Amino acid sequence: MGSNVGVSTVGYRSGKFTVPEWHESNYAKYYQAFQDRENAERVRNSSKQAEAGTKAQETTTQTEVTRRLKERVHDTNFWKFELNREIEDMIAEADRLVSEKRRLESALRATEVPMHIVTECLGVRERRQGGDKVADDPEDAMLKELEIINNVRDLLTRTIKQAEQQIKKDRDAKADLEMDWSDKLEAAQIDARAASLHNESTEIMFYPGSAKFEDIVRAETERMASIQLRDLIGNILSDVAKDMVEQSDVVNMALAKRIEETADAKAKMENSLQNTLREIASQEKNIESLKHAIKEKEKPIKVAQTRLHMRTQRPGVDLCRDPAQYKLVDEVRELCDQVDALQKQLDESEESLRQLKDTRMTLEKEIAKKANTVFLDQKRCMQIRTRYPTAQKLIGYN
């Protein structure tokens, strides 16, 4: 049986899209899918291009890095060679400076002989006697020689210390060079291994080092300073040897001249002594002659005095002052005056003889002093000075 009540359509229509909306929605999805496909294709194409580009860039960059690593290995090997050359030069220079330092030490030891010689000669000459102990030219020359030797020893000592300091600097610079060479050896090995790496390698290394050019500069500076010091040492040794030898010659010439002067003075005194001895002998004979003459006057005086005495015994008026009496008185007076004159001559002669003997003693003492001076200067000092070292020894060579 049919019903007159109709069914409502509201529930069926609510919440549904329309056909146009359906078509629109489908179209939108189709379009979105198209865009997504198109974008994906563009991304794929871009990715392939990027992949191809990065692959090429990677290859190019890796090739460039490999080339530069090889260049770095070449540069490092070059600096290794330069360092090795500088090390060898520094070793050779240090050895040469050590040799020069030994020359300085040898020269310093050689100055000990001149020092002993001049001090010994000064001491020997202190044994001169009396008036011969004078501050003469040889002594002045020896004191100057002693001053020069002391100055030379001070200079050589300072130069040895300077050489020791420079040798230490040379060795320190060499040690830095050797350390840098070792670093560059390791760096070259690292770079060589790095240059051999490729994409299939599992080993990854870093290159850490950089060239220490300042070490070479410092080594060059120290080596040049060492060369200059060696030149200075050579000049110092030549100059001090020249000064010492020249002053030694001055001393020797002054001594020779002084020996000649002293020997000449001694010869003159010896000649004077011989004359004095002859005069003493003559004076002694003269004194003996005077004494004899005085003695000979005794008898005539006795005769005259006896006659006077006998005539005082004449008797009476015959005891008068007659010519004979006057003549006897004159004779006695004359004889006494003669004796007085002879005695005066005898006194003067004896005083002269005493003075001559004093002169003889003085001359003998002076001759002995001068003989001693000649002996000290000639047989001692000149003999001592024959040990003076040669110029070759004074510049440090044996």
Salt bridges, closest charged atoms under 4 A:
GLU64 OE2 - ARG67 NH2 2.29
GLU64 OE2 - ARG68 NE 2.67
GLU71 OE2 - ARG67 NH1 2.25
ASP75 OD1 - HIS74 ND1 3.80
GLU82 OE1 - ARG85 NH2 2.71
GLU86 OE2 - ARG223 NE 3.18
ASP89 OD2 - ARG85 NH1 3.33
GLU93 OE1 - ARG96 NH2 3.34
GLU93 OE2 - ARG230 NE 2.62
GLU100 OE1 - ARG103 NH1 3.08
GLU105 OE2 - LYS101 NZ 2.75
GLU120 OE2 - ARG380 NH2 3.94
GLU120 OE1 - ARG387 NH2 3.51
GLU126 OE1 - LYS133 NZ 3.62
ASP132 OD1 - LYS370 NZ 2.93
ASP136 OD2 - ARG125 NH2 2.74
ASP136 OD2 - ARG128 NH1 3.20
ASP136 OD2 - ARG258 NE 3.22
GLU139 OE1 - ARG128 NH2 3.14
GLU145 OE2 - ARG385 NH2 2.84
ASP172 OD2 - LYS168 NZ 3.03
ASP176 OD2 - ARG218 NH1 2.18
GLU178 OE2 - LYS174 NZ 3.07
ASP180 OD1 - LYS184 NZ 2.74
ASP183 OD2 - LYS212 NZ 3.64
GLU220 OE2 - ARG223 NH2 3.08
GLU246 OE2 - LYS242 NZ 2.96
GLU261 OE1 - ARG258 NH1 3.24
ASP264 OD2 - LYS268 NZ 3.33
GLU270 OE2 - LYS266 NZ 2.69
GLU284 OE2 - LYS357 NZ 3.94
GLU296 OE2 - HIS292 NE2 3.48
GLU298 OE1 - LYS295 NZ 3.31
ASP322 OD2 - ARG311 NH2 2.42
ASP322 OD2 - ARG314 NH1 3.25
ASP330 OD1 - ARG333 NH1 2.90
GLU350 OE2 - LYS291 NZ 3.98
GLU351 OE2 - ARG354 NH2 2.32
ASP358 OD2 - ARG354 NH1 3.00
GLU366 OE2 - LYS369 NZ 3.36
GLU366 OE1 - LYS370 NZ 3.28
ASP377 OD1 - ARG125 NE 2.76
